[in-house]
Amino acid sequence: MRVQLLSVIGALLLASAVARAGTIPDFRLQDLDRREQSFNNLKGERFTVIDFWATWCKPCLRAIPALNALQNDFAARGIRVIGINTDSPRNSAKVKPFVRINKIAYTVLRDPNGVVTGKLNVKAFPTLFIINARNEIVYTHIGFKSGDERLLREKLTSFLEAAGE
């Protein structure tokens, strides 16, 4: 059991390091109305927060109010939140009602076959990236617990200050 746990932790740290060092290429996914959307057309002017989540993930559910608040509080400063749902095609019918019931106020895209999720080496949910205007991943956060909302807000504020705002 201990070896398995260490392997999982090692894989998560490796995935985080790989993602942190990379950039986000433009990608296209469908929104909840099955319209294809491009990342470059949706991203924020200064920073973009991408949250990979699933309907079955309890920490993902806890993150939604914090992400709604970030979208509301930082939109005027050039930051955009995008949620990427990773539920399998079998669960597709659950996603749109889940978004409505949980009052998700930011754009939600669907990655049911794990194309973008796989390219970015996302292995745990939720996984959140903060991406700058040059599509570089400047921060990676895995999981969500009480207090993380303050950490994310502080990170975004510090990135904005470093960028000259």
C-alpha positions in Angstrom: 0.0 0.0 0.0 2.8 2.4 0.9 4.6 1.7 -2.3 1.5 2.3 -4.3 0.8 5.6 -2.5 4.4 6.7 -3.2 4.0 5.8 -6.9 0.8 7.8 -7.1 2.4 10.8 -5.4 5.5 10.5 -7.7 3.3 10.4 -10.8 1.3 13.5 -9.6 4.5 15.4 -9.0 5.9 14.4 -12.4 2.7 15.4 -14.1 2.8 18.7 -12.3 6.4 19.4 -13.2 5.8 18.5 -16.9 2.7 20.7 -17.1 4.3 23.6 -15.2 7.2 23.8 -17.7 5.0 23.7 -20.8 2.7 25.8 -22.9 -0.9 25.3 -23.9 -1.3 24.8 -27.6 -4.5 26.1 -29.1 -7.1 23.4 -28.9 -10.7 23.0 -29.9 -13.4 21.4 -27.7 -17.2 21.5 -27.7 -19.1 23.6 -25.3 -22.3 22.4 -23.6 -24.3 23.3 -26.7 -22.0 21.2 -28.9 -20.5 24.2 -30.5 -16.8 23.9 -31.2 -14.7 26.5 -29.3 -11.1 27.4 -29.6 -8.9 28.0 -26.6 -7.3 31.0 -28.3 -10.7 32.6 -28.8 -11.8 31.9 -25.2 -8.7 32.7 -23.2 -8.3 35.8 -21.0 -6.5 38.8 -22.2 -3.9 38.6 -19.4 -4.3 35.2 -17.7 -6.5 32.1 -18.1 -7.5 29.7 -15.4 -8.3 26.2 -16.8 -9.9 23.8 -14.4 -10.1 20.1 -15.3 -13.0 18.5 -13.4 -15.6 15.7 -13.4 -19.2 15.5 -12.0 -18.3 12.6 -9.8 -15.3 14.5 -8.1 -16.2 15.8 -4.6 -13.2 18.3 -4.5 -14.2 19.6 -8.0 -17.7 20.4 -6.6 -16.1 22.3 -3.7 -14.0 24.3 -6.1 -17.0 25.6 -8.2 -17.9 28.6 -5.9 -14.3 29.7 -5.7 -13.9 29.5 -9.5 -17.2 31.4 -9.9 -15.9 34.1 -7.6 -12.6 34.3 -9.5 -14.4 34.7 -12.8 -16.6 37.5 -11.3 -13.9 39.3 -9.4 -11.1 39.1 -12.0 -12.8 39.3 -15.4 -12.4 43.1 -15.6 -8.7 42.6 -15.1 -8.3 40.3 -18.1 -8.6 36.9 -16.4 -10.9 34.2 -17.7 -11.9 30.9 -16.1 -12.6 27.9 -18.3 -13.8 24.6 -17.0 -13.0 21.4 -18.9 -15.3 18.6 -18.0 -13.7 15.2 -18.3 -16.7 12.9 -17.8 -16.8 9.9 -20.2 -19.1 9.9 -23.2 -21.4 7.6 -21.2 -22.0 10.4 -18.7 -22.4 13.2 -21.2 -26.1 13.7 -20.5 -25.3 14.5 -16.8 -22.9 17.4 -17.5 -25.3 20.2 -18.7 -27.8 19.7 -15.8 -24.9 19.5 -13.3 -23.6 22.9 -14.6 -27.0 24.5 -14.3 -27.8 23.0 -10.8 -24.4 24.1 -9.5 -24.7 27.5 -11.1 -21.3 27.4 -12.9 -20.8 31.0 -14.2 -17.7 30.4 -16.4 -17.3 28.7 -19.8 -17.4 24.9 -19.7 -16.0 22.8 -22.4 -16.2 19.0 -22.8 -13.3 16.6 -23.2 -15.1 13.2 -23.0 -12.4 11.3 -24.8 -9.5 12.9 -22.8 -7.7 14.4 -25.8 -6.7 17.7 -24.1 -6.5 16.1 -20.7 -4.0 13.5 -22.0 -1.9 16.1 -23.9 -1.5 18.1 -20.7 -0.8 15.0 -18.7 -3.7 15.6 -16.3 -4.0 12.6 -14.0 -6.0 13.8 -11.0 -9.1 15.9 -10.5 -9.4 18.8 -10.1 -6.3 20.0 -11.8 -6.0 23.7 -12.4 -3.6 25.6 -14.6 -3.0 29.4 -14.6 -1.8 30.3 -18.1 -0.3 33.7 -19.1 -1.0 35.6 -22.3 1.8 33.7 -24.1 0.0 30.4 -23.3 2.7 29.5 -20.8 1.6 27.5 -17.8 2.7 29.6 -14.8 1.1 27.7 -12.0 -0.4 24.2 -11.5 -2.7 23.2 -8.6 -3.9 19.7 -8.0 -6.9 19.0 -5.7 -9.0 21.4 -3.8 -9.5 21.9 -0.1 -10.5 24.6 2.3 -8.2 27.6 2.0 -7.3 26.9 -1.7 -9.6 29.7 -2.8 -7.4 32.2 -0.9 -4.3 30.7 -2.4 -5.6 30.9 -6.0 -6.7 34.5 -5.4 -3.3 35.4 -4.1 -1.6 33.7 -7.0 -3.7 35.6 -9.6 -3.1 38.9 -7.7 0.6 38.4 -7.6 0.8 37.4 -11.3 -1.2 40.6 -12.2 1.2 42.7 -10.1 4.2 41.1 -11.7 2.7 41.8 -15.1 2.5 45.5 -14.2 -1.1 46.0 -13.0 
